[in-house]
Amino acid sequence: MLLLQNAKVEILPNWDHTCLLPCHFLQLASAQITHPLEVDALQAVRRALNDAGKNLNSWKKTDPCVSNWTGEICLMDPNDGYLHVQELNFMWNNLTGSIPKEIGNLITLKLLLRSANQISGPIPDELGSLSNVTILNHDSNNISGPLPKTLANMTTAGHFHLNNNSISGQIPPELSALPQLLHFLLDNNNLSGYLPQEFSRMPNLRILQFDNNNFEGTEIPNSYKNMPKLVKLDLSSNQLTGSIPTNKLANNITTIDLSNNMLTGPIPSNFSGFTHLQRLSLENNNLTGSVPSNIWQNVNFRANATLTLDFQNNSLTNVSGTIDPPSNVTIRLQGNPVCTSASEFNIVQFCGPNIRDDEVSGTSNNTSNPTCLLQSCLASLYMEYVPESPASCFCALPLGVDVRLKSPSMSDFPPYMNAFVLDVTPVLA
């Protein structure tokens, strides 16, 4: 209630006298400024980061959205008239510092991308307040500490890329309450404890990549078979023990990597019949028994598909059935007792030294050309032949390009290497 005592109110001509209190708000809204809470949050983020490369110089300007701070995308909400931050992207800027808790006030944020910096410290619990985030990319930093349970509140998230950090402790089972999650990447961290059975509640999960951690447990969860859309399961380089579950995984699986653990028991026959399988890696475990030949015999291969079966360095003593795989199947058995009787099982060709995938697929990067004289490229030690050049024996300085496959779902890349090189190579007139 507004009380006016002994006050004179003058009604000016052509002035909407109904606007007594809301006028100030309407003037602010019509100016399209960033919401004040988000301004405070962004300024806290700026104070928490060290920008040696001065890539965020524009963050010194007054209003984040109006002055177009680097890496931000904003939209105006007609309900309140303010500009709200939709995307916060400062990947690949060599930033140091930490993640401030105030970032939880950016509640309209949909993309939070901080990959490939040197951000350290823990993930604050307040990050879980960002319930509209669809992509959370914090990979390739120095983030440490445990994963907050509050991340389970990010129910619209489709991508959790937290790999290549120093995150430690047990994965909270509560994160199974992320129904839209597609990619769950936690590889190359210091996580430990058990693998939660609850993750089978993620019906849309396509990539589960937890390799290079310290997970333990007597058995890989049988419940992972309930992920109907899973295409990649990588639990390699952990400390898992026990046997491999006999329940079959999703039919669309392309990659199963359980290598470099302490798994025991036989290779189950449930690995057969996967028409999309490209790699099954079980090397460097303590597996025993027979090599089941039905893994490659019961596959209806797609055109140009290849399959690599790596069983190296186990305790396999036998081969069940006839080992006569198609030409597009590579089997590696070296380091197993069965190779001591290689001639008996007719598996000599599978017991030799390790062969690189590019050699198997005929895509070796050898740049020598026997029809060209070596002296042709001796003008510089860094020059190489260019086989695609219309000029015979043409050599040039190569332009090296590092390509980072952010969300790998295809493990057997060499068959597609030549087409990929042609796609990314510029055509020079």
N, C-alpha and C positions, 0 to 999 in steps of 0.2 A: 504494500500500500504506500502511495506517495502522498505526503501531507504538505501542502503549501500554505504556510501561515504568513499573513501580511505580505504576500508576494503578488506582484503584478505580472500577469501573463499577457504578452502582446502577440496577437495572431497576425502574422505578416501576410500580405497578399500573395496569392499563388503558391502558398506553402501548405503542404499536407499536414494539417494539425493533428492527424491521428498518429504521427510519428514523433512520439515524445522520447521513449526509451530505446527502441530498436534502431534508431538512425545511425548510431555509431557502428553498429554491427553491419548494417547494410552498406555503409561506405567502405568498410574493410572488405566485405565480400565482393563488392563490385570492382575493387582494385585487383582481385585475383592474387592474393598473397598466399604463401605457404602456411599451412596450419601451424599455429605457434608451438604446439607440443612437438611437432615434427622438426621445426626449426631447432628447438632445444636439443632434440635427439641427434640431429645431424651435426650440430656444433660439438656435442660430446664425442661423437665419432671422430670428428676432425681433431679434437684435442688428444684423443687416445692414439692417434696414428702419427708416425714419423715419416715424412715424405722427403727423403734425401734427394730424390730426382725431380722434385718440384712439379710432379704430375697433377697435383691437386691444387694448383695456385688459384684456380677459380673459386675454390671453397672459401676464400677470404672475402668474397663479395657478400652483400647483406642478405638478400633473400634467396634461398637455394633454388626454388623452382623458377622464379622470375628471371634470375640472372644465370640460369642454366649451368649449375654446378656440374663439373665433369663427372660423367658416369651416372647421372640421374635422369630419370624420365618421370614426369608428373602429369596428372590429370586433374581437372576440376570436378569436384563433386557438387552437382546442382542442389543437393539437399542442404548443404551448409555454405556453399559458395567459396570454399577454400580449395587451394591446390594441394593435392596429396601425392606423396612419393609412391610410384609404382615399381620402380626398378632402381637398384643401387649396385653399380657395377664398377669395381676398380681392380680388375684382374691384371696380373702381369705388370705391376708397378713397383716391385721391390719395396713395398711398404713394411715398416716394422711397427711394433706397438701391440695393443691388445684390443679385445672386443668389449666395449663398454656396455653396461647393463641398460643404459638409456635407449639402446637400439630396439628394445622391446616396445617402444612407443610408436614405432613406424607400422602401425597396425594394418595399413592398406597395402603394405609392400607385398609384391608378388614374386620378384626375382631378387635374390641376394647372392651376388657373385663376387667372391674374394679370392679366387684361385691364384696360386703361384705368386704369393708374396712371402713375407717372413713374419707374419702375425703370430704372436706367441700368447701364452697364458691359457686359461680355461675358457670353455664356452659358458656364458652366463645363463642361469636358469631363465632369465627374462626373454631369451631368444624364443622360447616356446610360446610367447604371446603372439608371435607372427603367424596367426592362423590362416592367413591368405597366401602364404608363400607356396609357390609351386616348384621352385628350383632353389636348392640350398647348396651352393658350391663354395666350400672352404678347403678344398684339397690343396696339397703341396704348400703347406705352411709349417709352422712350428707349434701348432696348438697342442696343449697338454691337458692333463686332468681327465676326469671321467665324462661320459656322455650324460647330460641331464635327462631325467625322466620326463621333464616338461616338454621335450621335443615331440612327445606323443600327441601334443595338442595341435601340431601342424598337420592337420588331417587332409589338407588339400595338396600336400607335397607329393610330387611325382619323382623327384630326384634328390637323393641325399649323397653328395659327393664329399666325403670327409676323409678320403684316403691320403696317404703320404703325409702324415702328421705324427704326433707322439701321444695320441689319445690312449689312456690306460684304463684299467679296471674292467668290470663286468658290463656287457651290453645289457641295458635295461630291457627286460621282457615286455615292459609297457609299450615299447616302440612297435610292437605288433599291431597296435591300434592305429596304423597308418594305411588305410584301405586303398589309397590311390598310388602308393609307392611303386615305381617301376624299376629304378636303379638304386641299389643299396650298396654303396662302395665304402668299405672301411679297411681296405687292404693297406699294408705297410704302416701299421701303428703298433702300439704296445698293449693291445687289448688281451685280456686273460679271462679265466673262468670257463664256463660252459657255453655251448651253443643253445640258445633258447628254443624249446619245442614250439613256443607260441608263434614263431615266425611263419608257421604254416597258415596262419590266419590272414596272410597277405595275398589275396587272390590274384592281384594284377602284377605281382613282382616278376620281372624278367631277368634281372641280373642280381645275383647275390655273390659279392666278391669280398671275402674276408681273409685272403691269403696274407702270409707274412705277418702273423701275430703270434700270440702265445696261448691260443685256446687249448684247453685240455678236455678230457672226457673219454669215457670208455666206449662210446658209440656215437656215430653221426646220427642226428635225429631222423627217425623213420618218418616223422610227420612232414618232412620236406617234400614228400611225394605229393602233398596236397596243393602244391603250387602249379596250377594247370598251364601257366603261361611262361614258366621259367625256361630261359634259353642258355643261361650260363651259371654254373655253380663252381666256384673256386674257393676251396678250403685248404689249399696247398701251403706247405711250409708253416705248419703249426705243430702241436704236440698231441694230436689226436691218437687215441689208442682204440683197441677193440676191433670189431669186424665191420665190414661195409654192409649197410642195410640191404636187404633183399627186395624191398619194395621198389617198384619202378618209378622213375622220375617222369616229368612231363614229356609228351611225344615230340615237342618242338625243340628239345634240348640240343644245343650245338657243341657245348664245351662242358666236360666234367673233369675237374682237376683236383685230385686228392693226393697228389705227390708230396714227398718230403714230410711224411708224418711217421707214425709208429703203428700203422694199421696191421692187423693180423687176420688170419683165416683165408678163405678162398676168394677168388674173383667170382662174384655172383653172375648167374646167367641173365639177370634182368637188364644187363647193358645191351642186349641184342634188340634188333628191330627198330632202332632209332633212324629214321630216314634223313634227318637233318644233322646227325652227329658228325662233327668234324675232328674232334680230338677227345680221346679218353686217356688221361695221364694218371697212372698209378705207380710210377717209378719211385724208387727209394723209400720203400716200406718193408714190412716183414710178411708179405703175403705168401701163402703156401698153396699146395695142391696143383690143379691143372689149369692150363690156359684154355678157356672155353671158345672153341672155334665158331660157335653159333653167333658170336658178336658180329662177325663180318659176313657170315653166310646168310643171315636172315635180313639183310639190309637191301631195300630197293633204292639204289643210289639215284640221286637226281643228276641231271646233265652237268658235267664238269666238276662234280663233287669229289672230294678226297676225304680220306679218313686216316688219322694217325693214332695208333694204339701203342702207348709207351708203357711197357711193363719192366723196364730195366731195374736191376739191382733189388730183386726180391728173392724169395726162396721157392720159386715155382719149379716143379720137378717133372711135369708131364704136359702133354697136349691132348685135349679131348677132340676126337674126330680128325678129319683130314685138314691139314694146314695148307691150303691152296688158295690164298686170298686173291681177289681181283687186282689188276695192276694199279688201281687208284687207292689201294690200302697199304699203308706202311706199318710194319710191325717191328717193335724193338724188344728183344729178349735178352740182350747181353747182360751179364752179371747175374744170371740165374743158373741153378744146378741143371736145368733142362738142357742148357747149351753144352754140357759135357757129353751129351749123347745127341748132338745136333744132327749127325749123319743118320742116326737111327730114326729120328722123327722128321727127317728131310727139312730141317729148319736152319741149315748152315747160313743161308742168306740173311736170316734175321738175328744172327748171333755175332755179327761183325762189329767193327767200331761204329760209334755213333755217327749218324749222317744228318747234316743240317737240312732243315725243311726246304731251303731254297735250292739245294742240290737235288733233293727228291723231286721237286716240282719243276726242275729245269729252268729256274729263274736266277741262276747264280749271277752275282754282281761283278764277275770277272770282266774287266774292260779290255783285256788284251785281244788282239785280232791277228790270227796267224797269217793272214794274207797281207798285212801291212808291216812295213819295216819298223823295228823299234826306234830307229833313229828319227822317225818322223815326229815323235813327240818329245825328243830330248831337249828342245829349246827351253823347256821348263820342267822341273821335276813334278810340278803340280798339274800338268796338262794330261788329258786323257783322250782316248779315241771317242768319237761320236758316231756310233753305228747308224743312227737314224739320219745322218747328214747325207744330202744328195751328192756331196763331193766325196770321192773315195779317199779313205785314210785321213779324213779330216780330224784334227785334234784341237781342243780348246780347254780353257780353264773352266772347271765345273762350278756351278752354283749350288752349294749345299743347302738343302731345305730340311729342317726338322719338322715332321708332322706328328702331332699328338692326337691319337685316337681317344677322345674323351670317354666314350662309353662303349668299350669293345664288346660286341656280341658275336664277332666272327673271329675264331681263333686261327683258322688256316688261311692266312692272308696271301702267301706267295702265289697261288694260282691267279690272283687278281692284280698282281704287282704291275705287270706290263700295261694293262689297261689304265690302272691308276696313274702311273707315270705319265702316260699320254694325256690324261685328263688335266693334270696339274702343271704340265710343262707348257710355258707360253710359246706360241707360234711366232717365230721371228721372220720378218719379211726380208 
